[in-house]
Amino acid sequence: MVRANGAVSLRELARVVQTSEVTVRRDVRALEAEGLLDRRHGGAVLPGGFSRESGFPHKAHLATAEKSAIADAAAGLVEEGDAVVVGAGTTTQELARRLARVPGLTVVTNSLLVAQALAHANRVEVVMTGGTLRGADYALVGSGAEQSLQGLRVSRAFLSGSGLTAERGLSTSNMLSASVDRALVQAAAEVVVLADHTKLGVDTMFQTVPAEAITRLVTDEPPPHEDRAAAELQALADQGVQITVAGAAGTPSGTVGAAPVAHPGQGGPAGAEGEGRTGGRPRREVPLPGQRGRHHPPGGGGGAQLRAAPPVAPGESQGLGRVADLAPRRH
């Protein structure tokens, strides 16, 4: 199934072989040890090299809680009266559902799913590109889409993709999709990438946005064992990318996985009222495994740290959940 589709979810594997997801997860771990496939959050993909693109039905059921948390955090970057472009993808579709509540917004998109999510939004204007429909992700691509973006200027572009590395930036598996995404980037003053941790460290065929052109990455917290994702986050931060890490829905307030949270400036227990809170939940400062490099954090520490984001301003989205910023290492 992995060879045929490039990727498969644990749920689908369990259904086909008629066993539990626990058993499938153990078997997938064993196959990974033999180099036959690579594990991803909620599924498995072909090992090594450039990742192949999976279809929309498969992607829609992967990392759903993480995508929801990312969309909540990203929506807080959009204000009333803004003009933005939103690219295709399952995470950007989640963002569009939240943008439907922002009055006076103008959204330019090549995604049918984004447009559908905003179709009945009050006081939100949706502008669609031209182009040829690509059924794999319900997006308009080709020269028609790219030409319709010429001369356009908006405040931010919100993009997703198939993979993200500090070396190549955001990438995707389809040439036509990559070309349209590059046109979307050219239309925006800032570029915000939405990518869950399963895409960190993944490299695919066609570059869409180099790391140095990414203004901000909104992602979720990598699990404790995902050293590669954490190292990739720190490498991106070292390149000047602003990184917002949003807590997934269902994660207990004040924790990252099983790690306790230290609240800056607090001597009392985590979760004390009135101190160190963001969007109604505790701020925290959590060490992450980082890459060794020429930068070092102040005070001589060796790891990356999540720095609490500023409080949500009045009038901004109140659905941000737990949010923190990953600071670059400094001399």
ZADO-1210 file (C-alpha; in nm, 4 decimals, padded with zeros to 6 digits):
<atoms>
<atom x="00.0000" y="00.0000" z="00.0000" code="MET" pos="1"/>
<atom x="00.2848" y="00.2411" z="00.0790" code="VAL" pos="2"/>
<atom x="00.4535" y="00.1682" z="-00.2540" code="ARG" pos="3"/>
<atom x="00.1283" y="00.2241" z="-00.4397" code="ALA" pos="4"/>
<atom x="00.0249" y="00.5477" z="-00.2665" code="ASN" pos="5"/>
<atom x="00.3515" y="00.6928" z="-00.1382" code="GLY" pos="6"/>
<atom x="00.1925" y="00.7189" z="00.2081" code="ALA" pos="7"/>
<atom x="-00.0726" y="00.5444" z="00.4142" code="VAL" pos="8"/>
<atom x="-00.2377" y="00.6104" z="00.7512" code="SER" pos="9"/>
<atom x="-00.2218" y="00.3692" z="01.0430" code="LEU" pos="10"/>
<atom x="-00.6003" y="00.3660" z="01.0527" code="ARG" pos="11"/>
<atom x="-00.6189" y="00.2499" z="00.6907" code="GLU" pos="12"/>
<atom x="-00.3523" y="-00.0163" z="00.7473" code="LEU" pos="13"/>
<atom x="-00.5391" y="-00.1463" z="01.0508" code="ALA" pos="14"/>
<atom x="-00.8620" y="-00.1636" z="00.8504" code="ARG" pos="15"/>
<atom x="-00.7016" y="-00.3532" z="00.5595" code="VAL" pos="16"/>
<atom x="-00.5183" y="-00.6102" z="00.7726" code="VAL" pos="17"/>
<atom x="-00.8062" y="-00.6287" z="01.0236" code="GLN" pos="18"/>
<atom x="-00.6062" y="-00.5636" z="01.3379" code="THR" pos="19"/>
<atom x="-00.5621" y="-00.2850" z="01.5927" code="SER" pos="20"/>
<atom x="-00.3726" y="00.0385" z="01.5347" code="GLU" pos="21"/>
<atom x="-00.1477" y="-00.0544" z="01.8284" code="VAL" pos="22"/>
<atom x="-00.0389" y="-00.3713" z="01.6465" code="THR" pos="23"/>
<atom x="00.0066" y="-00.1836" z="01.3188" code="VAL" pos="24"/>
<atom x="00.2167" y="00.0833" z="01.4902" code="ARG" pos="25"/>
<atom x="00.4469" y="-00.1848" z="01.6316" code="ARG" pos="26"/>
<atom x="00.4817" y="-00.3499" z="01.2909" code="ASP" pos="27"/>
<atom x="00.5513" y="-00.0172" z="01.1213" code="VAL" pos="28"/>
<atom x="00.8235" y="00.0521" z="01.3765" code="ARG" pos="29"/>
<atom x="00.9837" y="-00.2828" z="01.2938" code="ALA" pos="30"/>
<atom x="00.9637" y="-00.2150" z="00.9180" code="LEU" pos="31"/>
<atom x="01.1250" y="00.1244" z="00.9705" code="GLU" pos="32"/>
<atom x="01.4123" y="-00.0409" z="01.1554" code="ALA" pos="33"/>
<atom x="01.4676" y="-00.2574" z="00.8463" code="GLU" pos="34"/>
<atom x="01.4682" y="00.0516" z="00.6232" code="GLY" pos="35"/>
<atom x="01.1533" y="-00.0487" z="00.4364" code="LEU" pos="36"/>
<atom x="00.9528" y="00.2652" z="00.5220" code="LEU" pos="37"/>
<atom x="00.9607" y="00.5841" z="00.7286" code="ASP" pos="38"/>
<atom x="00.7146" y="00.6556" z="01.0069" code="ARG" pos="39"/>
<atom x="00.5172" y="00.9782" z="01.0067" code="ARG" pos="40"/>
<atom x="00.2627" y="01.1076" z="01.2585" code="HIS" pos="41"/>
<atom x="-00.0408" y="00.8858" z="01.2086" code="GLY" pos="42"/>
<atom x="00.1032" y="00.6875" z="00.9179" code="GLY" pos="43"/>
<atom x="00.4000" y="00.5754" z="00.7102" code="ALA" pos="44"/>
<atom x="00.5693" y="00.6889" z="00.3877" code="VAL" pos="45"/>
<atom x="00.8243" y="00.5541" z="00.1441" code="LEU" pos="46"/>
<atom x="01.1742" y="00.5618" z="00.2950" code="PRO" pos="47"/>
<atom x="01.4396" y="00.8243" z="00.2214" code="GLY" pos="48"/>
<atom x="01.4815" y="01.0480" z="-00.0785" code="GLY" pos="49"/>
<atom x="01.2137" y="01.2933" z="-00.1848" code="PHE" pos="50"/>
<atom x="00.8691" y="01.2358" z="-00.0453" code="SER" pos="51"/>
<atom x="00.5843" y="01.1586" z="-00.2809" code="ARG" pos="52"/>
<atom x="00.2592" y="01.3466" z="-00.2591" code="GLU" pos="53"/>
<atom x="-00.0402" y="01.1728" z="-00.1076" code="SER" pos="54"/>
<atom x="-00.3965" y="01.2526" z="-00.2121" code="GLY" pos="55"/>
<atom x="-00.6325" y="01.4919" z="-00.0351" code="PHE" pos="56"/>
<atom x="-00.8473" y="01.2200" z="00.1335" code="PRO" pos="57"/>
<atom x="-00.5352" y="01.0804" z="00.2990" code="HIS" pos="58"/>
<atom x="-00.3921" y="01.4178" z="00.4027" code="LYS" pos="59"/>
<atom x="-00.7247" y="01.5349" z="00.5436" code="ALA" pos="60"/>
<atom x="-00.7100" y="01.2675" z="00.8150" code="HIS" pos="61"/>
<atom x="-00.3484" y="01.3207" z="00.9226" code="LEU" pos="62"/>
<atom x="-00.2496" y="01.5347" z="01.2242" code="ALA" pos="63"/>
<atom x="-00.5984" y="01.6850" z="01.2505" code="THR" pos="64"/>
<atom x="-00.5554" y="01.8148" z="01.6065" code="ALA" pos="65"/>
<atom x="-00.2227" y="01.9723" z="01.5185" code="GLU" pos="66"/>
<atom x="-00.3646" y="02.1409" z="01.2092" code="LYS" pos="67"/>
<atom x="-00.6495" y="02.2816" z="01.4148" code="SER" pos="68"/>
<atom x="-00.4102" y="02.4307" z="01.6697" code="ALA" pos="69"/>
<atom x="-00.1927" y="02.5770" z="01.3929" code="ILE" pos="70"/>
<atom x="-00.4956" y="02.7331" z="01.2265" code="ALA" pos="71"/>
<atom x="-00.6066" y="02.8867" z="01.5575" code="ASP" pos="72"/>
<atom x="-00.2672" y="03.0492" z="01.6073" code="ALA" pos="73"/>
<atom x="-00.2382" y="03.1671" z="01.2462" code="ALA" pos="74"/>
<atom x="-00.5831" y="03.3266" z="01.2550" code="ALA" pos="75"/>
<atom x="-00.4590" y="03.5534" z="01.5327" code="GLY" pos="76"/>
<atom x="-00.2231" y="03.7161" z="01.2821" code="LEU" pos="77"/>
<atom x="-00.5133" y="03.8460" z="01.0704" code="VAL" pos="78"/>
<atom x="-00.6930" y="04.1678" z="01.1603" code="GLU" pos="79"/>
<atom x="-01.0127" y="04.3321" z="01.0470" code="GLU" pos="80"/>
<atom x="-00.9783" y="04.4891" z="00.7021" code="GLY" pos="81"/>
<atom x="-00.6672" y="04.2920" z="00.6019" code="ASP" pos="82"/>
<atom x="-00.6022" y="04.1605" z="00.2520" code="ALA" pos="83"/>
<atom x="-00.4270" y="03.8220" z="00.2414" code="VAL" pos="84"/>
<atom x="-00.3569" y="03.5353" z="00.0043" code="VAL" pos="85"/>
<atom x="-00.4173" y="03.1777" z="00.1161" code="VAL" pos="86"/>
<atom x="-00.2714" y="02.8833" z="-00.0709" code="GLY" pos="87"/>
<atom x="-00.4050" y="02.5307" z="-00.1114" code="ALA" pos="88"/>
<atom x="-00.3833" y="02.2618" z="00.1537" code="GLY" pos="89"/>
<atom x="-00.5658" y="02.0944" z="00.4389" code="THR" pos="90"/>
<atom x="-00.4096" y="02.3236" z="00.6998" code="THR" pos="91"/>
<atom x="-00.4943" y="02.6390" z="00.5063" code="THR" pos="92"/>
<atom x="-00.8485" y="02.5064" z="00.4727" code="GLN" pos="93"/>
<atom x="-00.8660" y="02.4952" z="00.8538" code="GLU" pos="94"/>
<atom x="-00.7337" y="02.8517" z="00.8635" code="LEU" pos="95"/>
<atom x="-01.0019" y="02.9668" z="00.6176" code="ALA" pos="96"/>
<atom x="-01.2763" y="02.8347" z="00.8460" code="ARG" pos="97"/>
<atom x="-01.1481" y="03.0661" z="01.1178" code="ARG" pos="98"/>
<atom x="-01.0982" y="03.3626" z="00.8873" code="LEU" pos="99"/>
<atom x="-01.4703" y="03.3528" z="00.8131" code="ALA" pos="100"/>
<atom x="-01.5145" y="03.5375" z="01.1441" code="ARG" pos="101"/>
<atom x="-01.2864" y="03.8317" z="01.0512" code="VAL" pos="102"/>
<atom x="-01.4972" y="04.1231" z="00.9177" code="PRO" pos="103"/>
<atom x="-01.3808" y="04.3352" z="00.6259" code="GLY" pos="104"/>
<atom x="-01.1308" y="04.0726" z="00.5147" code="LEU" pos="105"/>
<atom x="-01.0260" y="04.0162" z="00.1536" code="THR" pos="106"/>
<atom x="-00.8888" y="03.6696" z="00.0732" code="VAL" pos="107"/>
<atom x="-00.7235" y="03.5846" z="-00.2578" code="VAL" pos="108"/>
<atom x="-00.6876" y="03.2115" z="-00.3147" code="THR" pos="109"/>
<atom x="-00.6357" y="02.9422" z="-00.5751" code="ASN" pos="110"/>
<atom x="-00.7983" y="02.6803" z="-00.3508" code="SER" pos="111"/>
<atom x="-01.1574" y="02.5676" z="-00.4021" code="LEU" pos="112"/>
<atom x="-01.1608" y="02.4370" z="-00.0442" code="LEU" pos="113"/>
<atom x="-01.0519" y="02.7723" z="00.0983" code="VAL" pos="114"/>
<atom x="-01.3129" y="02.9517" z="-00.1134" code="ALA" pos="115"/>
<atom x="-01.5819" y="02.7066" z="-00.0020" code="GLN" pos="116"/>
<atom x="-01.4961" y="02.7632" z="00.3648" code="ALA" pos="117"/>
<atom x="-01.5417" y="03.1381" z="00.3144" code="LEU" pos="118"/>
<atom x="-01.8353" y="03.1272" z="00.0726" code="ALA" pos="119"/>
<atom x="-02.0992" y="03.2237" z="00.3299" code="HIS" pos="120"/>
<atom x="-01.8821" y="03.4415" z="00.5527" code="ALA" pos="121"/>
<atom x="-02.0309" y="03.7784" z="00.6373" code="ASN" pos="122"/>
<atom x="-01.8253" y="04.0764" z="00.5111" code="ARG" pos="123"/>
<atom x="-01.5429" y="03.8614" z="00.3739" code="VAL" pos="124"/>
<atom x="-01.4605" y="03.9117" z="00.0081" code="GLU" pos="125"/>
<atom x="-01.3158" y="03.6103" z="-00.1739" code="VAL" pos="126"/>
<atom x="-01.1125" y="03.6576" z="-00.4928" code="VAL" pos="127"/>
<atom x="-01.0219" y="03.3437" z="-00.6852" code="MET" pos="128"/>
<atom x="-00.7428" y="03.3070" z="-00.9344" code="THR" pos="129"/>
<atom x="-00.7999" y="03.1650" z="-01.2794" code="GLY" pos="130"/>
<atom x="-00.6260" y="02.8501" z="-01.3933" code="GLY" pos="131"/>
<atom x="-00.6735" y="02.4786" z="-01.4454" code="THR" pos="132"/>
<atom x="-00.8245" y="02.2640" z="-01.1722" code="LEU" pos="133"/>
<atom x="-00.5875" y="02.0146" z="-01.0127" code="ARG" pos="134"/>
<atom x="-00.8052" y="01.7496" z="-00.8551" code="GLY" pos="135"/>
<atom x="-00.5428" y="01.6113" z="-00.6151" code="ALA" pos="136"/>
<atom x="-00.5721" y="01.9174" z="-00.3902" code="ASP" pos="137"/>
<atom x="-00.8718" y="02.1026" z="-00.5393" code="TYR" pos="138"/>
<atom x="-00.6509" y="02.3917" z="-00.6476" code="ALA" pos="139"/>
<atom x="-00.6254" y="02.6094" z="-00.9581" code="LEU" pos="140"/>
<atom x="-00.2823" y="02.5932" z="-01.1184" code="VAL" pos="141"/>
<atom x="-00.1072" y="02.6813" z="-01.4427" code="GLY" pos="142"/>
<atom x="-00.0373" y="03.0020" z="-01.6301" code="SER" pos="143"/>
<atom x="-00.3917" y="03.1328" z="-01.5817" code="GLY" pos="144"/>
<atom x="-00.3526" y="03.1209" z="-01.2034" code="ALA" pos="145"/>
<atom x="-00.0095" y="03.2810" z="-01.2105" code="GLU" pos="146"/>
<atom x="-00.1090" y="03.5612" z="-01.4484" code="GLN" pos="147"/>
<atom x="-00.4106" y="03.6548" z="-01.2364" code="SER" pos="148"/>
<atom x="-00.1742" y="03.7249" z="-00.9457" code="LEU" pos="149"/>
<atom x="00.0449" y="03.9704" z="-01.1341" code="GLN" pos="150"/>
<atom x="00.0289" y="04.3218" z="-00.9941" code="GLY" pos="151"/>
<atom x="-00.1376" y="04.2023" z="-00.6718" code="LEU" pos="152"/>
<atom x="-00.0113" y="04.3236" z="-00.3320" code="ARG" pos="153"/>
<atom x="-00.1413" y="04.2018" z="00.0057" code="VAL" pos="154"/>
<atom x="-00.0136" y="04.2052" z="00.3620" code="SER" pos="155"/>
<atom x="00.0478" y="03.8313" z="00.4113" code="ARG" pos="156"/>
<atom x="00.0564" y="03.5024" z="00.2280" code="ALA" pos="157"/>
<atom x="-00.0424" y="03.1880" z="00.4185" code="PHE" pos="158"/>
<atom x="00.1035" y="02.8757" z="00.2595" code="LEU" pos="159"/>
<atom x="00.1374" y="02.5082" z="00.3340" code="SER" pos="160"/>
<atom x="00.3410" y="02.2416" z="00.1554" code="GLY" pos="161"/>
<atom x="00.4703" y="01.8856" z="00.1606" code="SER" pos="162"/>
<atom x="00.7976" y="01.9485" z="00.3431" code="GLY" pos="163"/>
<atom x="01.0049" y="02.2131" z="00.5203" code="LEU" pos="164"/>
<atom x="01.3783" y="02.2256" z="00.5866" code="THR" pos="165"/>
<atom x="01.6173" y="02.5006" z="00.6898" code="ALA" pos="166"/>
<atom x="01.8316" y="02.4210" z="00.3860" code="GLU" pos="167"/>
<atom x="01.5663" y="02.4473" z="00.1104" code="ARG" pos="168"/>
<atom x="01.2688" y="02.6033" z="00.2839" code="GLY" pos="169"/>
<atom x="00.9160" y="02.5013" z="00.1875" code="LEU" pos="170"/>
<atom x="00.8736" y="02.2470" z="-00.0909" code="SER" pos="171"/>
<atom x="00.6038" y="02.0450" z="-00.2615" code="THR" pos="172"/>
<atom x="00.5846" y="01.7367" z="-00.4810" code="SER" pos="173"/>
<atom x="00.4074" y="01.8981" z="-00.7763" code="ASN" pos="174"/>
<atom x="00.5693" y="02.1414" z="-01.0191" code="MET" pos="175"/>
<atom x="00.2494" y="02.3295" z="-01.1080" code="LEU" pos="176"/>
<atom x="00.1532" y="02.3772" z="-00.7433" code="SER" pos="177"/>
<atom x="00.5019" y="02.5030" z="-00.6623" code="ALA" pos="178"/>
<atom x="00.4876" y="02.7587" z="-00.9422" code="SER" pos="179"/>
<atom x="00.1552" y="02.9034" z="-00.8236" code="VAL" pos="180"/>
<atom x="00.2782" y="02.9154" z="-00.4631" code="ASP" pos="181"/>
<atom x="00.5795" y="03.1173" z="-00.5759" code="ARG" pos="182"/>
<atom x="00.3426" y="03.3627" z="-00.7453" code="ALA" pos="183"/>
<atom x="00.1420" y="03.3896" z="-00.4229" code="LEU" pos="184"/>
<atom x="00.4620" y="03.4702" z="-00.2340" code="VAL" pos="185"/>
<atom x="00.5499" y="03.7470" z="-00.4790" code="GLN" pos="186"/>
<atom x="00.2160" y="03.9140" z="-00.4035" code="ALA" pos="187"/>
<atom x="00.2708" y="03.9371" z="-00.0258" code="ALA" pos="188"/>
<atom x="00.4713" y="04.1613" z="00.2025" code="ALA" pos="189"/>
<atom x="00.5137" y="03.8742" z="00.4529" code="GLU" pos="190"/>
<atom x="00.5089" y="03.4965" z="00.4136" code="VAL" pos="191"/>
<atom x="00.3590" y="03.2754" z="00.6836" code="VAL" pos="192"/>
<atom x="00.4102" y="02.9000" z="00.6474" code="VAL" pos="193"/>
<atom x="00.1697" y="02.6599" z="00.8186" code="LEU" pos="194"/>
<atom x="00.3317" y="02.3196" z="00.8705" code="ALA" pos="195"/>
<atom x="00.2793" y="02.0550" z="01.1363" code="ASP" pos="196"/>
<atom x="00.5832" y="01.8785" z="01.2835" code="HIS" pos="197"/>
<atom x="00.5519" y="01.5777" z="01.0478" code="THR" pos="198"/>
<atom x="00.6659" y="01.8047" z="00.7613" code="LYS" pos="199"/>
<atom x="00.9761" y="01.9348" z="00.9406" code="LEU" pos="200"/>
<atom x="01.2941" y="01.7903" z="00.7948" code="GLY" pos="201"/>
<atom x="01.1045" y="01.6500" z="00.4948" code="VAL" pos="202"/>
<atom x="01.2391" y="01.7485" z="00.1529" code="ASP" pos="203"/>
<atom x="01.0337" y="01.7201" z="-00.1655" code="THR" pos="204"/>
<atom x="01.1052" y="01.7874" z="-00.5304" code="MET" pos="205"/>
<atom x="01.0050" y="02.1471" z="-00.5971" code="PHE" pos="206"/>
<atom x="01.1036" y="02.4408" z="-00.3797" code="GLN" pos="207"/>
<atom x="00.8308" y="02.7000" z="-00.3265" code="THR" pos="208"/>
<atom x="00.9734" y="02.9380" z="-00.0656" code="VAL" pos="209"/>
<atom x="01.3412" y="02.9494" z="00.0402" code="PRO" pos="210"/>
<atom x="01.3948" y="02.9661" z="00.4162" code="ALA" pos="211"/>
<atom x="01.5269" y="03.3217" z="00.3996" code="GLU" pos="212"/>
<atom x="01.1986" y="03.4394" z="00.2407" code="ALA" pos="213"/>
<atom x="00.9790" y="03.2916" z="00.5169" code="ILE" pos="214"/>
<atom x="00.8699" y="03.5543" z="00.7704" code="THR" pos="215"/>
<atom x="00.7002" y="03.3204" z="01.0169" code="ARG" pos="216"/>
<atom x="00.6411" y="02.9497" z="01.0648" code="LEU" pos="217"/>
<atom x="00.3364" y="02.8379" z="01.2617" code="VAL" pos="218"/>
<atom x="00.3716" y="02.4764" z="01.3719" code="THR" pos="219"/>
<atom x="00.2884" y="02.2396" z="01.6562" code="ASP" pos="220"/>
<atom x="00.5063" y="02.0990" z="01.9310" code="GLU" pos="221"/>
<atom x="00.7166" y="01.8023" z="01.8154" code="PRO" pos="222"/>
<atom x="00.6840" y="01.4918" z="02.0344" code="PRO" pos="223"/>
<atom x="00.9740" y="01.4397" z="02.2791" code="PRO" pos="224"/>
<atom x="01.1357" y="01.1729" z="02.0582" code="HIS" pos="225"/>
<atom x="01.1275" y="01.3845" z="01.7407" code="GLU" pos="226"/>
<atom x="01.4800" y="01.5262" z="01.7666" code="ASP" pos="227"/>
<atom x="01.4970" y="01.5915" z="01.3925" code="ARG" pos="228"/>
<atom x="01.1889" y="01.8144" z="01.3962" code="ALA" pos="229"/>
<atom x="01.3149" y="02.0080" z="01.7003" code="ALA" pos="230"/>
<atom x="01.6580" y="02.0544" z="01.5431" code="ALA" pos="231"/>
<atom x="01.4972" y="02.1762" z="01.2198" code="GLU" pos="232"/>
<atom x="01.2946" y="02.4311" z="01.4150" code="LEU" pos="233"/>
<atom x="01.6090" y="02.5684" z="01.5773" code="GLN" pos="234"/>
<atom x="01.7920" y="02.5820" z="01.2442" code="ALA" pos="235"/>
<atom x="01.5044" y="02.7810" z="01.0939" code="LEU" pos="236"/>
<atom x="01.5026" y="03.0163" z="01.3942" code="ALA" pos="237"/>
<atom x="01.8767" y="03.0704" z="01.3509" code="ASP" pos="238"/>
<atom x="01.8065" y="03.1828" z="00.9945" code="GLN" pos="239"/>
<atom x="01.5725" y="03.4536" z="01.1204" code="GLY" pos="240"/>
<atom x="01.2379" y="03.2769" z="01.0753" code="VAL" pos="241"/>
<atom x="00.9923" y="03.3750" z="01.3485" code="GLN" pos="242"/>
<atom x="00.8542" y="03.0481" z="01.4831" code="ILE" pos="243"/>
<atom x="00.5237" y="03.0186" z="01.6649" code="THR" pos="244"/>
<atom x="00.4567" y="02.6820" z="01.8278" code="VAL" pos="245"/>
<atom x="00.0891" y="02.6191" z="01.9023" code="ALA" pos="246"/>
<atom x="-00.0269" y="02.3537" z="02.1460" code="GLY" pos="247"/>
<atom x="-00.2440" y="02.0832" z="01.9954" code="ALA" pos="248"/>
<atom x="-00.6042" y="02.0557" z="02.1069" code="ALA" pos="249"/>
<atom x="-00.6393" y="01.8139" z="02.3939" code="GLY" pos="250"/>
<atom x="-00.2884" y="01.8687" z="02.5331" code="THR" pos="251"/>
<atom x="-00.3201" y="01.9549" z="02.9015" code="PRO" pos="252"/>
<atom x="-00.2694" y="02.3221" z="02.9776" code="SER" pos="253"/>
<atom x="00.0796" y="02.3915" z="03.1053" code="GLY" pos="254"/>
<atom x="00.2456" y="02.0803" z="02.9606" code="THR" pos="255"/>
<atom x="00.4296" y="01.9815" z="02.6457" code="VAL" pos="256"/>
<atom x="00.3798" y="01.6099" z="02.6093" code="GLY" pos="257"/>
<atom x="00.5031" y="01.4754" z="02.9421" code="ALA" pos="258"/>
<atom x="00.7455" y="01.7625" z="03.0086" code="ALA" pos="259"/>
<atom x="00.6708" y="01.9992" z="03.2980" code="PRO" pos="260"/>
<atom x="00.6432" y="02.3665" z="03.2208" code="VAL" pos="261"/>
<atom x="00.8586" y="02.6350" z="03.3783" code="ALA" pos="262"/>
<atom x="00.6875" y="02.9726" z="03.3766" code="HIS" pos="263"/>
<atom x="00.9322" y="03.2623" z="03.3378" code="PRO" pos="264"/>
<atom x="00.9299" y="03.4971" z="03.6310" code="GLY" pos="265"/>
<atom x="00.7268" y="03.2652" z="03.8521" code="GLN" pos="266"/>
<atom x="00.8447" y="03.0910" z="04.1632" code="GLY" pos="267"/>
<atom x="00.5138" y="02.9214" z="04.2327" code="GLY" pos="268"/>
<atom x="00.3556" y="02.6179" z="04.0703" code="PRO" pos="269"/>
<atom x="00.2635" y="02.6084" z="03.7054" code="ALA" pos="270"/>
<atom x="-00.0735" y="02.7525" z="03.6193" code="GLY" pos="271"/>
<atom x="-00.0791" y="03.0284" z="03.8851" code="ALA" pos="272"/>
<atom x="-00.3469" y="03.2814" z="03.8048" code="GLU" pos="273"/>
<atom x="-00.2594" y="03.6229" z="03.6672" code="GLY" pos="274"/>
<atom x="00.1020" y="03.5439" z="03.5720" code="GLU" pos="275"/>
<atom x="00.2592" y="03.4170" z="03.2521" code="GLY" pos="276"/>
<atom x="-00.0582" y="03.3600" z="03.0554" code="ARG" pos="277"/>
<atom x="-00.1221" y="03.3814" z="02.6831" code="THR" pos="278"/>
<atom x="-00.4721" y="03.3625" z="02.5367" code="GLY" pos="279"/>
<atom x="-00.6072" y="03.2471" z="02.8745" code="GLY" pos="280"/>
<atom x="-00.3535" y="02.9640" z="02.9158" code="ARG" pos="281"/>
<atom x="-00.0116" y="02.9519" z="03.0853" code="PRO" pos="282"/>
<atom x="00.2959" y="03.0713" z="02.9050" code="ARG" pos="283"/>
<atom x="00.5930" y="02.8427" z="02.9309" code="ARG" pos="284"/>
<atom x="00.9591" y="02.8145" z="02.8541" code="GLU" pos="285"/>
<atom x="01.0505" y="02.4652" z="02.7390" code="VAL" pos="286"/>
<atom x="01.3923" y="02.3436" z="02.6222" code="PRO" pos="287"/>
<atom x="01.4009" y="02.1727" z="02.2835" code="LEU" pos="288"/>
<atom x="01.6845" y="01.9685" z="02.1352" code="PRO" pos="289"/>
<atom x="01.8742" y="02.1996" z="01.8984" code="GLY" pos="290"/>
<atom x="02.1459" y="02.1681" z="01.6371" code="GLN" pos="291"/>
<atom x="02.5010" y="02.2419" z="01.7318" code="ARG" pos="292"/>
<atom x="02.6163" y="02.5543" z="01.5555" code="GLY" pos="293"/>
<atom x="02.7906" y="02.8866" z="01.5782" code="ARG" pos="294"/>
<atom x="02.5165" y="03.0451" z="01.7923" code="HIS" pos="295"/>
<atom x="02.4690" y="03.0011" z="02.1649" code="HIS" pos="296"/>
<atom x="02.1886" y="03.1195" z="02.3890" code="PRO" pos="297"/>
<atom x="02.2503" y="03.3893" z="02.6471" code="PRO" pos="298"/>
<atom x="02.3984" y="03.2558" z="02.9676" code="GLY" pos="299"/>
<atom x="02.5829" y="02.9718" z="02.7968" code="GLY" pos="300"/>
<atom x="02.2955" y="02.7228" z="02.7656" code="GLY" pos="301"/>
<atom x="02.3158" y="02.4747" z="02.4829" code="GLY" pos="302"/>
<atom x="01.9556" y="02.4126" z="02.3781" code="GLY" pos="303"/>
<atom x="01.6793" y="02.5919" z="02.1940" code="ALA" pos="304"/>
<atom x="01.4051" y="02.7395" z="02.4076" code="GLN" pos="305"/>
<atom x="01.0439" y="02.8230" z="02.3541" code="LEU" pos="306"/>
<atom x="00.9867" y="03.1841" z="02.4532" code="ARG" pos="307"/>
<atom x="00.6371" y="03.2860" z="02.5560" code="ALA" pos="308"/>
<atom x="00.4470" y="03.4898" z="02.3011" code="ALA" pos="309"/>
<atom x="00.2993" y="03.8278" z="02.4008" code="PRO" pos="310"/>
<atom x="-00.0560" y="03.8305" z="02.5386" code="PRO" pos="311"/>
<atom x="-00.3424" y="03.8443" z="02.2927" code="VAL" pos="312"/>
<atom x="-00.4434" y="04.2050" z="02.2320" code="ALA" pos="313"/>
<atom x="-00.8061" y="04.3099" z="02.2689" code="PRO" pos="314"/>
<atom x="-01.0025" y="04.2354" z="01.9528" code="GLY" pos="315"/>
<atom x="-00.7674" y="03.9608" z="01.8348" code="GLU" pos="316"/>
<atom x="-00.8659" y="03.5976" z="01.8008" code="SER" pos="317"/>
<atom x="-00.9386" y="03.4357" z="02.1352" code="GLN" pos="318"/>
<atom x="-00.8980" y="03.0826" z="01.9952" code="GLY" pos="319"/>
<atom x="-00.5198" y="03.0799" z="01.9923" code="LEU" pos="320"/>
<atom x="-00.4776" y="02.8028" z="02.2489" code="GLY" pos="321"/>
<atom x="-00.1296" y="02.7669" z="02.3973" code="ARG" pos="322"/>
<atom x="00.1261" y="02.9586" z="02.1941" code="VAL" pos="323"/>
<atom x="00.4988" y="03.0110" z="02.2314" code="ALA" pos="324"/>
<atom x="00.7753" y="03.1551" z="02.0169" code="ASP" pos="325"/>
<atom x="01.1040" y="02.9794" z="01.9476" code="LEU" pos="326"/>
<atom x="01.3871" y="03.2300" z="01.9849" code="ALA" pos="327"/>
<atom x="01.7039" y="03.2158" z="01.7723" code="PRO" pos="328"/>
<atom x="02.0286" y="03.1347" z="01.9483" code="ARG" pos="329"/>
<atom x="02.2489" y="03.4415" z="01.9857" code="ARG" pos="330"/>
<atom x="02.6195" y="03.5072" z="02.0283" code="HIS" pos="331"/>
</atoms>
